[in-house]
Amino acid sequence: MSDVPEAHRYEARVEGESGIAGFAEYIRTPELIAFVHTEAAPRYEGRRAGSALVRASLDEARAAGLRVLATCPFYSGWIARHPDYQDLLHQAQRPRSL
C-alpha cells in the first residue's frame, strides 16, 4: 500500500503482480482525511485487498494525528466492524458510546 498524494489516493498493489489491486480516494486537510471512494480491481475482489488498504491507510491517519471522515460506504462499514478504529472518526461520525 502506498500513498500517492498527487493523485489524492492510496493504492494497493500485490507483490510480484503488475497493476493496481485497488485504491482509496481521499480529501486531506491538516487535521482531517475524508475517504470518499474505494475501488478494487475485479480480479482482486474477495482477496481482502480492500481491507488491507483500509487498515493501512487508517494506521497512517492515526500516526499522522488525523481525524477520519468515512463518507465511502466501504470505509464506514469496515470501521463499524472494527471498533479499535472508531476513535479516529470525526466527532460527527462517532458512535454515541465513544
C-alpha positions as CSV (number, residue, x, y, z in Angstrom):
1,M,0.0,0.0,0.0
2,S,1.3,3.4,-0.8
3,D,0.0,7.0,-0.5
4,V,0.0,8.8,-3.9
5,P,-0.6,12.4,-2.7
6,E,-0.6,13.9,-6.2
7,A,-3.5,11.6,-7.2
8,H,-5.2,12.1,-3.8
9,R,-5.4,8.4,-3.1
10,Y,-3.9,5.3,-1.5
11,E,-3.1,2.4,-3.9
12,A,-2.8,-1.3,-3.1
13,R,-0.6,-3.5,-5.2
14,V,0.1,-7.2,-4.9
15,E,3.8,-8.0,-4.8
16,G,5.0,-9.7,-7.9
17,E,2.0,-8.6,-10.0
18,S,1.5,-5.6,-12.2
19,G,-1.2,-3.1,-11.9
20,I,-3.2,-1.7,-9.0
21,A,-5.2,-4.1,-6.9
22,G,-7.3,-1.2,-5.6
23,F,-7.4,2.4,-4.5
24,A,-9.0,4.7,-2.0
25,E,-9.5,8.3,-2.9
26,Y,-9.3,10.9,-0.3
27,I,-9.5,14.6,0.5
28,R,-7.0,15.8,3.1
29,T,-6.7,18.8,5.3
30,P,-4.1,19.4,8.0
31,E,-6.5,17.9,10.6
32,L,-8.7,15.6,8.7
33,I,-8.7,12.9,6.0
34,A,-12.0,12.1,4.2
35,F,-12.2,8.8,2.4
36,V,-14.6,9.3,-0.4
37,H,-14.3,6.4,-2.8
38,T,-12.8,2.9,-2.8
39,E,-12.4,0.5,-5.7
40,A,-10.9,-2.9,-6.1
41,A,-9.8,-4.3,-9.5
42,P,-12.3,-7.1,-10.4
43,R,-9.6,-9.8,-10.3
44,Y,-8.8,-8.9,-6.6
45,E,-12.3,-8.7,-5.3
46,G,-12.7,-11.1,-2.4
47,R,-9.0,-11.3,-1.8
48,R,-9.0,-8.8,1.1
49,A,-7.1,-6.2,-0.8
50,G,-9.7,-3.6,0.2
51,S,-9.5,-4.5,3.9
52,A,-5.7,-4.3,3.8
53,L,-5.9,-0.9,2.1
54,V,-8.3,0.5,4.7
55,R,-6.3,-0.8,7.6
56,A,-3.0,0.6,6.3
57,S,-4.5,4.0,5.4
58,L,-6.2,4.3,8.8
59,D,-2.9,3.3,10.6
60,E,-1.2,6.1,8.7
61,A,-4.0,8.5,9.6
62,R,-3.5,7.6,13.3
63,A,0.2,8.0,13.1
64,A,-0.3,11.5,11.5
65,G,-2.8,12.5,14.1
66,L,-5.6,12.9,11.6
67,R,-9.4,12.5,12.2
68,V,-11.2,10.4,9.7
69,L,-14.4,11.2,7.8
70,A,-15.6,8.0,6.2
71,T,-18.0,9.0,3.5
72,C,-17.1,6.0,1.4
73,P,-19.5,3.1,2.4
74,F,-16.7,0.6,2.3
75,Y,-14.7,2.6,4.8
76,S,-17.6,3.3,7.1
77,G,-18.7,-0.3,7.1
78,W,-15.2,-1.5,7.8
79,I,-14.7,0.9,10.7
80,A,-18.1,-0.2,12.1
81,R,-16.9,-3.8,12.2
82,H,-13.5,-2.8,13.8
83,P,-14.2,-0.8,17.0
84,D,-10.5,-0.3,17.6
85,Y,-10.5,2.2,14.7
86,Q,-13.7,4.1,15.7
87,D,-11.7,6.6,17.8
88,L,-10.3,8.0,14.6
89,L,-13.7,9.1,13.3
90,H,-14.6,12.7,13.1
91,Q,-16.9,13.6,16.0
92,A,-20.0,13.8,13.7
93,Q,-19.5,10.1,12.8
94,R,-18.6,8.6,16.1
95,P,-21.0,6.2,17.7
96,R,-22.7,7.7,20.8
97,S,-20.8,5.4,23.1
98,L,-17.4,6.9,22.3
